[in-house]
Amino acid sequence: MRSADLPEVRSLHLFQTMKEETFDSIVKAAYFQTFPDHVVLIEEGEPADFLYVVIEGRVELFAHANGRETSLAMVSPIGTFILAAVLKDAPYLMSARTCQRSRILMIPAEDLRAAVDQDKAFAAAIIRELASCYRAVVKDHKSLKLRTGVERLANRLLRYHHDQGGNGSLSLPYDKRTLASLLGMTPENLSRAFNTLKPYGVTVDGGTVRLHDLVALETLAKPNSLIDDRRI
């Protein structure tokens, strides 16, 4: 890693409170690398050799079995992935590939486990990161179990609308096939769900979605802070 990269890495929430000597031991063996779009970074079933931290770009986590493939999550800056596998020294349960040009910090698994054992502040930061990841999985599972496909899509559109400024229009951050997979739907079901939302003021033009009646859409979606609020 270049010395010019050190302040940026040190500012990440995982590393802010750790001891200076622990930080030095980690970065000596870490890598900052830029990957082009659609590069497979890891394959499920492989041993966990590195912790990955997405600094720029976006990474898709996915899995496949019995001839089927599904998208499980998208990791955007600043986000980690495969932390649990690294800590357990266990095989990856998911594969990962870049969705666009991405800049990624790679920390060797052995160095990270040693740092957790040696530095209580760093161990506490790791626990908080795992807790956040676990709660995100629970929220996604609740949405999948407690909502119809149309309700999941409606709530996801409201999230994107809020994230993009709330001006009545939004751009889908992924292609519709990926969006369908993230919502636990087939592309055909997603298309039907968009059609179902037309009476609620939702119109679609390619990757652009316009929300003409937010009150009607929110009435249908019934947002729930214990599912949809990413701050808690």
Backbone as JSON, one array per atom type, in Angstrom:
{
  "sequence": "MRSADLPEVRSLHLFQTMKEETFDSIVKAAYFQTFPDHVVLIEEGEPADFLYVVIEGRVELFAHANGRETSLAMVSPIGTFILAAVLKDAPYLMSARTCQRSRILMIPAEDLRAAVDQDKAFAAAIIRELASCYRAVVKDHKSLKLRTGVERLANRLLRYHHDQGGNGSLSLPYDKRTLASLLGMTPENLSRAFNTLKPYGVTVDGGTVRLHDLVALETLAKPNSLIDDRRI",
  "N": [[0.84, -1.19, 0.0], [0.47, 2.24, -0.8], [2.02, 5.03, 0.82], [0.57, 7.34, 0.62], [-2.03, 6.51, 0.67], [-2.61, 5.87, 3.26], [-3.79, 7.8, 5.18], [-6.46, 7.91, 4.26], [-7.33, 5.27, 4.63], [-7.04, 5.04, 7.4], [-9.02, 6.73, 8.27], [-11.36, 5.34, 7.95], [-14.27, 3.88, 9.47], [-13.86, 1.42, 10.72], [-11.2, 1.45, 11.48], [-10.58, 3.68, 12.96], [-10.39, 3.8, 15.78], [-8.46, 2.03, 16.57], [-5.27, 0.89, 17.87], [-2.16, 2.53, 17.12], [0.03, 0.91, 16.51], [-1.23, -1.47, 15.9], [-2.68, -0.79, 13.64], [-0.55, -0.22, 11.9], [0.53, -2.79, 11.61], [-1.44, -4.07, 10.16], [-1.69, -2.62, 7.73], [0.74, -3.0, 6.54], [0.68, -5.39, 5.16], [-1.5, -5.16, 3.56], [-3.52, -4.45, 0.62], [-4.26, -1.99, -1.83], [-6.36, -1.92, -4.47], [-7.46, -1.41, -7.82], [-10.21, -2.45, -9.67], [-11.61, -3.4, -12.81], [-14.95, -3.21, -14.3], [-17.24, -5.91, -13.7], [-15.58, -7.99, -12.72], [-14.83, -11.01, -11.2], [-14.3, -11.34, -7.85], [-14.2, -13.09, -5.67], [-15.03, -16.57, -5.11], [-17.76, -18.5, -4.03], [-17.31, -20.98, -1.51], [-14.57, -21.02, -1.63], [-11.54, -20.63, 0.37], [-11.41, -18.11, 2.95], [-9.42, -15.63, 2.31], [-8.95, -12.88, 2.39], [-10.16, -9.81, 3.87], [-12.46, -7.62, 2.43], [-12.8, -4.24, 1.57], [-14.86, -1.9, 0.27], [-13.99, 0.95, -1.3], [-14.38, 2.72, -3.42], [-16.83, 2.62, -6.05], [-18.85, -0.31, -6.74], [-19.95, -3.47, -5.5], [-21.28, -6.62, -6.22], [-22.83, -9.15, -4.37], [-23.37, -12.55, -4.73], [-24.89, -15.79, -5.37], [-24.97, -19.27, -6.33], [-26.71, -22.26, -7.25], [-27.74, -25.52, -8.23], [-28.02, -24.86, -10.94], [-29.1, -22.35, -10.82], [-28.91, -18.8, -10.23], [-28.56, -16.08, -7.95], [-28.82, -12.67, -6.9], [-27.63, -11.34, -3.88], [-26.88, -9.14, -2.34], [-25.82, -5.69, -2.53], [-22.79, -3.97, -2.28], [-21.71, -0.9, -1.32], [-19.58, 2.04, -1.17], [-18.87, 3.3, 2.14], [-18.07, 0.09, 2.52], [-17.86, -3.21, 3.91], [-17.2, -6.64, 3.05], [-17.65, -10.17, 3.49], [-16.74, -10.44, 6.06], [-17.5, -12.08, 8.26], [-16.76, -14.67, 7.39], [-14.0, -14.38, 7.27], [-13.33, -13.93, 9.98], [-14.12, -16.35, 11.12], [-12.48, -18.04, 9.82], [-13.41, -19.52, 7.64], [-15.01, -21.05, 4.72], [-16.02, -18.96, 1.96], [-19.4, -17.99, 1.77], [-20.67, -16.74, -0.23], [-20.31, -15.46, -3.56], [-18.49, -12.78, -5.19], [-18.55, -9.91, -7.28], [-17.42, -7.14, -9.22], [-19.51, -4.36, -10.02], [-19.05, -2.11, -11.35], [-16.28, 0.0, -12.21], [-14.07, -0.35, -9.57], [-12.55, 0.51, -6.47], [-10.7, -1.11, -4.11], [-9.91, -2.12, -0.84], [-7.85, -4.62, 0.41], [-7.4, -6.82, 2.98], [-5.26, -9.08, 4.47], [-6.5, -12.15, 5.8], [-5.35, -13.49, 8.02], [-3.83, -11.49, 9.26], [-5.84, -9.72, 10.0], [-7.31, -11.25, 11.86], [-5.39, -11.59, 13.84], [-5.07, -8.93, 14.65], [-7.58, -8.4, 15.77], [-7.47, -10.05, 18.01], [-5.51, -8.78, 19.47], [-6.14, -6.11, 19.91], [-8.39, -4.36, 21.68], [-10.07, -2.18, 21.1], [-10.24, -2.28, 18.33], [-11.43, -4.79, 18.06], [-13.92, -4.21, 19.18], [-14.9, -2.43, 17.26], [-15.13, -4.17, 15.1], [-17.12, -5.87, 16.06], [-19.3, -4.1, 16.14], [-19.57, -3.61, 13.39], [-20.25, -6.18, 12.46], [-22.66, -6.46, 13.82], [-24.23, -4.51, 12.57], [-24.32, -5.55, 9.98], [-25.69, -7.95, 10.48], [-28.18, -7.02, 11.38], [-29.08, -5.77, 9.06], [-29.45, -8.0, 7.41], [-31.54, -9.28, 8.82], [-33.58, -7.37, 8.51], [-33.93, -7.46, 5.7], [-34.82, -10.09, 5.49], [-37.21, -10.02, 6.93], [-38.68, -8.28, 5.3], [-38.89, -9.84, 3.0], [-40.39, -12.0, 3.96], [-42.72, -10.89, 5.06], [-43.95, -9.21, 3.26], [-45.65, -8.66, 0.15], [-44.56, -9.13, -3.28], [-45.14, -6.79, -4.72], [-45.39, -4.91, -2.66], [-42.78, -4.99, -1.64], [-41.36, -3.94, -3.83], [-42.53, -1.38, -3.98], [-41.71, -0.21, -1.54], [-38.96, -0.27, -1.94], [-38.67, 1.49, -4.08], [-39.49, 3.85, -2.83], [-37.37, 4.14, -1.04], [-35.16, 4.53, -2.82], [-36.06, 6.88, -3.99], [-35.99, 8.67, -1.8], [-33.21, 8.59, -1.24], [-32.21, 9.8, -3.5], [-32.89, 12.43, -3.45], [-35.64, 13.03, -3.4], [-37.39, 14.26, -5.33], [-39.5, 13.5, -6.89], [-38.73, 11.93, -8.99], [-36.67, 9.17, -9.96], [-33.68, 7.27, -10.51], [-33.13, 3.96, -11.38], [-30.76, 2.11, -9.63], [-29.62, -0.25, -10.51], [-29.73, -2.73, -13.14], [-32.89, -4.07, -14.28], [-33.15, -6.84, -14.04], [-31.27, -7.49, -12.06], [-32.33, -5.96, -9.96], [-34.78, -7.29, -9.61], [-33.86, -9.78, -8.67], [-32.65, -9.04, -6.24], [-34.91, -8.34, -4.84], [-36.13, -10.73, -4.48], [-37.61, -11.77, -6.61], [-38.78, -12.84, -9.87], [-37.73, -11.64, -13.12], [-40.03, -11.39, -14.71], [-42.09, -11.26, -12.79], [-41.36, -8.88, -11.58], [-41.85, -7.06, -13.65], [-44.64, -7.31, -13.83], [-45.26, -6.34, -11.29], [-44.49, -3.64, -11.47], [-46.43, -2.82, -13.31], [-48.69, -3.16, -11.73], [-48.33, -1.08, -9.99], [-48.96, 1.18, -11.42], [-51.58, 2.45, -11.13], [-51.05, 3.73, -8.77], [-49.56, 5.9, -9.3], [-47.05, 5.43, -10.41], [-44.73, 5.55, -12.95], [-42.73, 4.22, -15.58], [-39.81, 4.61, -17.44], [-37.57, 3.13, -19.17], [-34.7, 3.11, -17.27], [-35.58, 5.07, -15.62], [-37.77, 6.19, -13.12], [-40.83, 7.61, -12.29], [-42.62, 9.14, -9.69], [-45.76, 9.97, -9.2], [-47.71, 10.21, -7.32], [-47.14, 10.28, -4.27], [-48.41, 9.93, -1.81], [-50.37, 7.98, -2.29], [-48.71, 5.85, -3.04], [-47.18, 5.43, -0.7], [-49.24, 4.72, 1.02], [-49.94, 2.25, 0.01], [-47.45, 0.9, 0.28], [-46.83, 0.99, 3.0], [-44.54, 1.78, 4.8], [-42.15, 0.62, 7.2], [-40.41, 1.34, 10.04], [-38.82, -0.52, 11.38], [-38.05, -2.18, 9.46], [-37.31, -0.7, 7.23], [-35.8, 1.56, 7.95], [-32.56, 2.41, 7.78], [-30.94, 3.44, 9.68], [-31.28, 2.35, 12.16]],
  "CA": [[0.0, 0.0, 0.0], [1.22, 3.48, -0.86], [1.89, 5.85, 2.02], [-0.46, 8.35, 0.38], [-3.34, 5.92, 0.94], [-2.79, 5.57, 4.68], [-4.78, 8.62, 5.88], [-7.81, 7.52, 3.84], [-7.67, 4.02, 5.3], [-7.13, 5.3, 8.84], [-10.26, 7.46, 8.54], [-12.51, 4.44, 7.89], [-14.81, 3.68, 10.81], [-13.29, 0.21, 11.32], [-9.81, 1.63, 11.89], [-10.39, 4.96, 13.63], [-10.11, 3.7, 17.21], [-7.46, 1.01, 16.86], [-3.95, 1.37, 18.23], [-1.32, 2.86, 15.97], [0.87, -0.24, 16.14], [-2.1, -2.47, 15.25], [-2.94, -0.28, 12.29], [0.67, -0.4, 11.11], [0.7, -4.21, 11.31], [-2.43, -4.44, 9.15], [-1.48, -2.0, 6.42], [1.98, -3.49, 5.93], [0.4, -6.53, 4.28], [-2.76, -4.91, 2.85], [-3.43, -3.99, -0.78], [-5.27, -1.14, -2.44], [-6.35, -2.32, -5.87], [-8.59, -0.98, -8.64], [-10.68, -3.51, -10.56], [-12.61, -2.98, -13.79], [-16.31, -3.72, -14.16], [-17.58, -7.31, -13.92], [-14.5, -8.89, -12.34], [-15.15, -11.86, -10.06], [-13.28, -11.17, -6.82], [-14.14, -14.33, -4.87], [-16.01, -17.59, -5.45], [-18.26, -19.21, -2.85], [-16.64, -22.25, -1.27], [-13.12, -20.82, -1.49], [-11.15, -20.17, 1.71], [-11.44, -16.66, 3.14], [-8.04, -15.15, 2.38], [-8.89, -11.44, 2.6], [-11.33, -8.97, 4.11], [-12.57, -6.64, 1.36], [-13.45, -2.98, 1.91], [-15.15, -1.14, -0.95], [-13.71, 2.37, -1.12], [-15.07, 3.38, -4.53], [-17.48, 1.67, -6.95], [-19.92, -1.14, -6.19], [-19.7, -4.9, -5.61], [-22.47, -7.47, -6.07], [-22.68, -10.45, -3.73], [-24.32, -13.45, -5.37], [-24.68, -17.22, -5.11], [-25.61, -20.12, -7.33], [-26.9, -23.67, -6.91], [-28.69, -26.24, -9.06], [-28.23, -24.15, -12.19], [-29.73, -21.05, -10.6], [-28.06, -17.77, -9.62], [-29.33, -14.98, -7.38], [-28.11, -11.57, -6.25], [-27.95, -11.31, -2.46], [-26.69, -7.8, -1.79], [-24.89, -4.78, -3.18], [-21.93, -3.3, -1.3], [-21.27, 0.4, -1.8], [-18.65, 2.68, -0.22], [-17.7, 2.5, 2.51], [-18.66, -1.12, 3.05], [-17.04, -4.42, 3.95], [-17.91, -7.89, 2.81], [-17.03, -11.44, 3.85], [-16.09, -10.29, 7.36], [-17.76, -13.25, 9.11], [-15.94, -15.79, 6.92], [-12.61, -14.11, 7.65], [-13.17, -14.12, 11.42], [-14.29, -17.77, 11.42], [-11.55, -18.81, 8.98], [-14.34, -20.47, 7.01], [-15.19, -20.78, 3.29], [-16.97, -17.94, 1.56], [-20.75, -18.47, 1.48], [-21.14, -15.99, -1.39], [-19.33, -14.95, -4.52], [-18.55, -11.32, -5.32], [-18.0, -9.35, -8.52], [-17.6, -5.7, -9.36], [-20.59, -3.9, -10.91], [-18.46, -0.99, -12.06], [-14.89, 0.17, -11.8], [-14.11, -0.29, -8.1], [-11.29, 0.59, -5.72], [-10.98, -2.0, -2.99], [-8.86, -2.43, 0.12], [-7.82, -6.05, 0.71], [-6.61, -7.05, 4.19], [-5.1, -10.53, 4.67], [-7.34, -12.66, 6.88], [-4.55, -13.8, 9.22], [-3.46, -10.24, 9.91], [-7.01, -9.15, 10.62], [-7.64, -12.02, 13.06], [-4.39, -11.25, 14.86], [-5.37, -7.59, 15.15], [-8.76, -8.51, 16.64], [-7.03, -10.66, 19.28], [-4.55, -7.93, 20.17], [-6.59, -4.73, 20.07], [-9.78, -4.37, 22.13], [-10.82, -1.15, 20.39], [-10.51, -2.8, 16.99], [-12.41, -5.87, 18.22], [-15.23, -3.58, 19.38], [-15.33, -1.91, 15.96], [-15.52, -5.32, 14.31], [-18.41, -6.32, 16.59], [-20.32, -3.15, 15.67], [-19.75, -3.84, 11.96], [-21.01, -7.42, 12.32], [-24.03, -6.21, 14.29], [-24.92, -3.77, 11.51], [-24.57, -6.49, 8.88], [-26.71, -8.89, 10.92], [-29.48, -6.34, 11.41], [-29.49, -5.57, 7.67], [-29.96, -9.29, 6.93], [-32.84, -9.49, 9.45], [-34.55, -6.49, 7.86], [-34.22, -8.0, 4.38], [-35.59, -11.32, 5.67], [-38.55, -9.61, 7.32], [-39.34, -7.74, 4.11], [-39.19, -10.96, 2.11], [-41.39, -12.89, 4.56], [-43.92, -10.21, 5.5], [-44.5, -8.34, 2.23], [-45.8, -9.18, -1.2], [-43.58, -8.58, -4.21], [-45.51, -5.41, -5.05], [-45.04, -4.09, -1.5], [-41.32, -4.87, -1.59], [-40.95, -3.0, -4.87], [-42.97, -0.04, -3.61], [-40.83, 0.31, -0.5], [-37.62, -0.03, -2.5], [-38.75, 2.73, -4.86], [-39.5, 4.96, -1.87], [-36.0, 4.29, -0.54], [-34.35, 5.16, -3.87], [-36.55, 8.25, -4.14], [-35.43, 9.45, -0.68], [-31.76, 8.68, -1.39], [-31.86, 10.61, -4.67], [-33.32, 13.82, -3.31], [-37.07, 13.17, -3.17], [-37.97, 15.26, -6.23], [-40.54, 12.91, -7.72], [-38.16, 11.08, -10.03], [-35.5, 8.43, -9.5], [-33.02, 6.37, -11.45], [-32.84, 2.65, -10.81], [-29.3, 1.97, -9.54], [-29.2, -1.5, -11.14], [-30.64, -3.18, -14.19], [-34.12, -4.63, -13.71], [-32.95, -8.24, -13.68], [-30.61, -7.49, -10.75], [-33.3, -5.47, -8.98], [-35.72, -8.37, -9.33], [-33.19, -10.79, -7.85], [-32.48, -8.49, -4.9], [-36.22, -8.3, -4.2], [-36.67, -12.08, -4.39], [-38.62, -11.89, -7.64], [-38.3, -13.09, -11.22], [-37.92, -10.44, -13.95], [-41.43, -11.32, -15.14], [-42.87, -10.78, -11.66], [-41.05, -7.47, -11.39], [-42.58, -6.32, -14.67], [-46.05, -7.27, -13.43], [-45.37, -5.47, -10.12], [-44.47, -2.26, -11.96], [-47.75, -2.56, -13.89], [-49.63, -3.04, -10.61], [-48.12, 0.21, -9.34], [-49.38, 2.31, -12.27], [-52.67, 3.23, -10.52], [-50.54, 4.46, -7.61], [-48.77, 7.03, -9.77], [-45.69, 5.04, -10.78], [-44.49, 5.35, -14.38], [-41.36, 3.75, -15.82], [-39.25, 4.85, -18.77], [-36.23, 2.57, -19.09], [-34.23, 3.07, -15.9], [-36.12, 6.22, -14.89], [-39.09, 5.96, -12.52], [-41.45, 8.83, -11.76], [-43.63, 8.9, -8.67], [-46.68, 11.09, -9.35], [-48.63, 10.27, -6.18], [-46.4, 9.68, -3.16], [-49.34, 9.53, -0.74], [-50.96, 6.7, -2.68], [-47.67, 4.82, -3.0], [-46.86, 5.16, 0.7], [-50.38, 4.02, 1.6], [-49.79, 0.85, -0.41], [-46.2, 0.32, 0.76], [-46.83, 0.92, 4.47], [-43.16, 1.7, 5.3], [-42.0, 0.21, 8.6], [-39.06, 1.75, 10.45], [-38.06, -1.68, 11.82], [-37.59, -2.87, 8.25], [-36.83, 0.21, 6.19], [-34.9, 2.6, 8.45], [-31.2, 1.86, 7.84], [-30.19, 4.05, 10.79], [-31.53, 1.65, 13.42]],
  "C": [[0.87, 1.25, 0.0], [1.01, 4.3, 0.41], [0.81, 6.91, 1.86], [-1.86, 7.83, 0.68], [-3.64, 5.78, 2.43], [-3.81, 6.46, 5.39], [-6.21, 8.25, 5.52], [-8.25, 6.25, 4.54], [-7.88, 4.24, 6.79], [-8.45, 5.97, 9.2], [-11.49, 6.57, 8.48], [-12.96, 4.06, 9.29], [-14.23, 2.44, 11.49], [-11.93, 0.47, 11.97], [-9.57, 2.89, 12.72], [-9.91, 4.82, 15.07], [-9.0, 2.71, 17.55], [-6.1, 1.64, 17.19], [-3.09, 1.59, 16.99], [-0.48, 1.66, 15.54], [0.04, -1.35, 15.48], [-2.39, -2.05, 13.82], [-1.72, -0.5, 11.39], [0.85, -1.87, 10.71], [-0.26, -4.67, 10.22], [-2.05, -3.9, 7.77], [-0.19, -2.47, 5.75], [1.72, -4.59, 4.91], [-0.85, -6.32, 3.44], [-2.48, -4.38, 1.44], [-4.57, -3.03, -1.08], [-5.25, -1.47, -3.92], [-7.61, -1.82, -6.56], [-8.92, -2.07, -9.64], [-11.65, -2.93, -11.57], [-13.97, -3.6, -13.51], [-16.36, -5.23, -14.43], [-16.39, -8.26, -13.72], [-14.94, -9.69, -11.12], [-14.0, -11.79, -9.06], [-13.1, -12.43, -5.99], [-15.22, -15.27, -5.37], [-16.46, -18.29, -4.17], [-17.61, -20.58, -2.75], [-15.14, -22.13, -1.14], [-12.78, -20.39, -0.08], [-11.11, -18.65, 1.78], [-10.03, -16.13, 3.35], [-7.93, -13.67, 2.74], [-10.23, -10.91, 3.11], [-11.31, -7.89, 3.04], [-13.33, -5.41, 1.87], [-13.62, -2.18, 0.63], [-14.98, 0.35, -0.65], [-14.4, 3.2, -2.19], [-15.7, 2.29, -5.4], [-18.6, 0.91, -6.27], [-19.61, -2.6, -6.47], [-21.01, -5.64, -5.36], [-22.09, -8.78, -5.4], [-23.77, -11.36, -4.29], [-23.98, -14.89, -5.04], [-25.39, -18.02, -6.19], [-25.67, -21.56, -6.82], [-27.93, -24.26, -7.85], [-29.04, -25.49, -10.35], [-28.89, -22.79, -12.05], [-28.72, -20.09, -9.97], [-28.96, -16.67, -9.08], [-28.41, -13.93, -6.8], [-28.58, -11.48, -4.81], [-27.84, -9.91, -1.87], [-25.75, -7.0, -2.68], [-24.1, -4.06, -2.09], [-21.4, -2.02, -1.95], [-20.32, 1.01, -0.79], [-19.4, 3.32, 0.95], [-18.27, 1.24, 3.15], [-17.71, -2.29, 2.98], [-17.87, -5.6, 3.48], [-17.0, -9.07, 3.11], [-16.3, -11.34, 5.2], [-16.28, -11.53, 8.23], [-16.9, -14.44, 8.7], [-14.49, -15.62, 7.33], [-12.41, -14.39, 9.13], [-13.27, -15.59, 11.81], [-13.25, -18.64, 10.72], [-12.31, -19.93, 8.27], [-14.47, -20.14, 5.52], [-16.19, -19.64, 3.06], [-18.33, -18.58, 1.28], [-21.33, -17.79, 0.24], [-19.97, -15.72, -2.33], [-19.49, -13.44, -4.61], [-17.93, -10.91, -6.64], [-18.27, -7.86, -8.55], [-18.75, -5.41, -10.31], [-20.15, -2.69, -11.72], [-17.01, -0.9, -11.61], [-14.85, 0.44, -10.3], [-12.7, -0.26, -7.51], [-11.52, -0.1, -4.39], [-9.72, -2.19, -2.16], [-8.96, -3.89, 0.49], [-6.87, -6.28, 1.89], [-6.48, -8.55, 4.4], [-5.82, -11.01, 5.92], [-6.54, -12.92, 8.16], [-4.17, -12.55, 9.98], [-4.65, -9.61, 10.62], [-7.38, -9.91, 11.9], [-6.65, -11.73, 14.18], [-4.67, -9.89, 15.48], [-6.57, -7.6, 16.09], [-8.37, -9.08, 18.0], [-6.21, -9.69, 20.12], [-5.1, -6.57, 20.57], [-8.07, -4.7, 20.42], [-10.63, -3.35, 21.38], [-11.19, -1.61, 18.98], [-11.53, -3.92, 17.06], [-13.81, -5.3, 18.41], [-15.77, -3.01, 18.07], [-15.81, -3.04, 15.04], [-16.89, -5.83, 14.75], [-19.54, -5.4, 16.11], [-20.61, -3.35, 14.18], [-20.58, -5.12, 11.73], [-22.46, -7.24, 12.76], [-24.84, -5.48, 13.23], [-25.27, -4.69, 10.35], [-25.69, -7.46, 9.25], [-28.09, -8.24, 10.88], [-29.98, -6.06, 9.98], [-30.07, -6.85, 7.09], [-31.35, -9.56, 7.53], [-33.91, -8.63, 8.79], [-34.93, -7.01, 6.48], [-35.1, -9.25, 4.49], [-37.03, -11.0, 6.07], [-39.33, -9.08, 6.12], [-39.77, -8.86, 3.18], [-40.34, -11.81, 2.64], [-42.73, -12.2, 4.79], [-44.58, -9.34, 4.43], [-44.68, -9.1, 0.91], [-44.72, -8.57, -2.09], [-43.87, -7.14, -4.55], [-45.14, -4.49, -3.89], [-43.54, -3.93, -1.37], [-40.81, -3.87, -2.63], [-41.33, -1.58, -4.49], [-42.06, 0.57, -2.55], [-39.43, 0.56, -1.02], [-37.61, 1.25, -3.34], [-38.78, 3.95, -3.94], [-38.12, 5.19, -1.29], [-35.11, 5.0, -1.57], [-34.76, 6.62, -4.05], [-35.98, 9.15, -3.04], [-33.93, 9.66, -0.87], [-31.35, 9.64, -2.5], [-32.47, 12.01, -4.63], [-34.79, 14.05, -3.15], [-37.76, 14.19, -4.05], [-39.02, 14.69, -7.18], [-40.04, 12.0, -8.81], [-36.93, 10.39, -9.48], [-34.94, 7.59, -10.63], [-32.75, 5.05, -10.76], [-31.33, 2.44, -10.78], [-28.75, 0.72, -10.21], [-30.14, -1.8, -12.29], [-31.81, -3.93, -13.55], [-33.98, -6.1, -13.33], [-32.28, -8.33, -12.3], [-31.56, -7.02, -9.67], [-34.29, -6.56, -8.6], [-35.1, -9.41, -8.41], [-33.02, -10.3, -6.41], [-33.8, -8.47, -4.12], [-36.86, -9.68, -4.07], [-37.76, -12.35, -5.4], [-37.97, -12.34, -8.95], [-38.46, -11.79, -12.02], [-39.37, -10.28, -14.42], [-42.32, -10.79, -14.02], [-42.6, -9.3, -11.38], [-41.81, -6.62, -12.4], [-44.05, -6.21, -14.31], [-46.25, -6.35, -12.22], [-45.34, -3.99, -10.52], [-45.83, -1.9, -12.57], [-48.8, -2.38, -12.8], [-49.53, -1.68, -9.95], [-48.56, 1.41, -10.18], [-50.54, 3.1, -11.67], [-52.23, 4.04, -9.3], [-49.54, 5.55, -8.02], [-47.36, 6.71, -10.2], [-45.62, 4.82, -12.3], [-43.01, 5.06, -14.59], [-40.99, 4.05, -17.27], [-37.81, 4.39, -18.76], [-35.81, 2.44, -17.64], [-34.7, 4.24, -15.07], [-37.52, 5.94, -14.41], [-39.59, 7.29, -11.96], [-42.58, 8.46, -10.82], [-44.56, 10.11, -8.64], [-47.61, 11.25, -8.16], [-47.98, 9.54, -5.0], [-47.33, 9.2, -2.05], [-49.94, 8.17, -1.05], [-49.94, 5.57, -2.59], [-47.31, 4.45, -1.57], [-48.0, 4.42, 1.4], [-50.33, 2.54, 1.25], [-48.59, 0.19, 0.27], [-46.19, 0.09, 2.27], [-45.39, 0.78, 5.01], [-43.13, 1.43, 6.8], [-40.56, 0.52, 9.02], [-38.2, 0.56, 10.87], [-37.64, -2.57, 10.66], [-36.81, -1.91, 7.35], [-35.84, 1.28, 6.67], [-33.49, 2.02, 8.63], [-30.37, 2.47, 8.96], [-30.34, 3.27, 12.08], [-31.3, 0.15, 13.26]]
}
